[in-house]
Amino acid sequence: MKKLSIINHAYYRILIGVLGGLMLNNIYATFTSRNLIGILPILLQSVLIYLLFTKNTFSQKAVKIWVIVVFFVAQTLGIIAIVIQAWAKNIKGEEGAFEMLASDKIIYSTILIIIGIILWILNNGFAEIKEENAIE
């Protein structure tokens, strides 16, 4: 049976920490807002943590998919939505329409995109697939 052999243990720990931190944040947000849609990211992050702890061969690909969806697609769509809102307010002639572009949401999304880039780069060589009897 094939398993994942971790090469970069520091990245492995950081990845588990990021997933755990985001999961705790999502648990808190879900229970305080009483919005059941928040269970979806909690389940996805739980599955990723399980795959990483069990050193499943699919975990490296699952992390890449997660980074693409959460850090690249979702954050970019959020930034695009704010830019469109600012543009629409500018067309209406409202004052300070482009002040939205310096909002906390834009800064937060930009930081998450940068974190996603770092996770993507480090994910490429953090593990290799080996036979179970060859794992040390």
C-alpha positions as a printed Julia matrix, in Angstrom:
136×3 Matrix{Float64}:
   0.0    0.0     0.0
   1.27   3.46   -0.87
   1.52   6.21    1.71
   2.77   9.75    1.81
   6.27  10.26    3.17
   6.66  13.78    4.56
   9.87  15.52    3.48
   9.24  19.08    4.71
   8.03  18.62    8.3
   7.94  22.36    9.0
   5.48  22.95    6.15
   3.45  19.94    7.28
   3.09  21.44   10.77
   2.31  24.91    9.39
  -0.34  23.45    7.07
  -1.98  21.56    9.95
  -1.85  24.78   12.0
  -3.42  26.88    9.23
  -6.16  24.31    8.68
  -6.79  24.03   12.42
  -6.87  27.8    12.89
  -9.25  28.32   10.0
 -11.43  25.48   11.25
 -11.64  27.01   14.74
 -12.49  30.37   13.17
 -15.21  28.75   11.06
 -16.62  26.87   14.06
 -16.81  30.13   16.04
 -18.36  32.03   13.11
 -20.88  29.26   12.43
 -22.11  29.08   16.01
 -22.19  32.83   16.64
 -24.02  33.59   13.38
 -26.19  30.44   13.57
 -25.65  29.97    9.84
 -25.59  26.29    8.93
 -23.78  26.89    5.63
 -20.66  27.37    7.76
 -20.6   23.62    8.36
 -19.35  23.06    4.79
 -15.87  24.6     5.28
 -15.6   22.89    8.66
 -16.24  19.51    7.03
 -13.78  20.21    4.2
 -11.05  21.27    6.61
 -11.73  18.23    8.8
 -11.33  15.95    5.78
  -8.06  17.66    4.83
  -6.68  17.32    8.35
  -7.71  13.65    8.4
  -6.01  13.03    5.03
  -2.84  14.72    6.27
  -2.77  12.84    9.59
  -3.3    9.49    7.88
  -0.7   10.41    5.23
  -3.08   9.5     2.44
  -1.64   9.74   -1.08
  -4.5   12.02   -2.15
  -3.74  14.61    0.56
  -1.22  16.57   -1.51
  -3.7   16.92   -4.4
  -6.53  17.72   -1.99
  -4.48  20.55   -0.46
  -3.83  21.98   -3.94
  -7.54  21.89   -4.77
  -8.36  23.5    -1.4
  -5.78  26.27   -1.96
  -7.15  26.97   -5.45
 -10.76  27.2    -4.27
 -10.35  28.96   -0.92
  -7.33  31.17   -1.43
  -7.4   31.96   -5.15
 -10.92  31.69   -6.58
 -12.99  32.83   -3.58
 -10.74  35.73   -2.63
 -10.36  36.93   -6.22
 -14.13  36.84   -6.71
 -14.53  38.86   -3.5
 -12.1   41.51   -4.74
 -13.8   41.64   -8.15
 -17.2   42.1    -6.46
 -15.93  45.06   -4.42
 -14.33  46.64   -7.51
 -17.63  46.3    -9.4
 -19.53  47.86   -6.47
 -17.08  50.78   -6.35
 -17.34  51.23  -10.11
 -21.16  51.21   -9.96
 -21.15  53.83   -7.19
 -18.77  55.96   -9.25
 -21.1   55.75  -12.26
 -24.0   56.89  -10.05
 -21.88  59.87   -9.04
 -21.57  59.03   -5.36
 -18.73  60.63   -3.43
 -15.9   58.41   -2.19
 -16.89  55.46   -4.31
 -13.34  54.23   -4.68
 -12.68  54.33   -0.93
 -14.14  50.82   -0.89
 -10.95  49.65   -2.61
  -8.99  50.33    0.59
 -11.45  48.49    2.82
 -10.62  45.75    5.29
 -12.18  43.14    3.0
  -9.76  43.95    0.17
  -6.77  43.87    2.52
  -7.94  40.6     4.1
  -8.49  39.01    0.68
  -5.08  40.16   -0.53
  -3.4   38.67    2.54
  -5.23  35.38    1.98
  -4.13  35.33   -1.67
  -0.51  35.82   -0.56
  -0.88  33.01    2.0
  -2.36  30.84   -0.75
   0.64  31.52   -3.0
   3.02  30.54   -0.2
   1.06  27.35    0.55
   0.96  26.5    -3.18
   4.72  26.91   -3.61
   5.58  24.94   -0.48
   3.06  22.19   -1.29
   4.93  21.1    -4.42
   7.77  19.34   -2.64
   6.61  18.67    0.89
   6.06  14.92    0.44
   6.6   11.97   -1.84
   4.66   8.75   -2.32
   6.39   5.57   -1.13
   5.45   1.98   -0.49
   4.36   1.42    3.11
   7.22  -0.96    3.94
   9.75   1.61    2.61
   8.59   4.37    4.96
  10.98   5.01    7.82
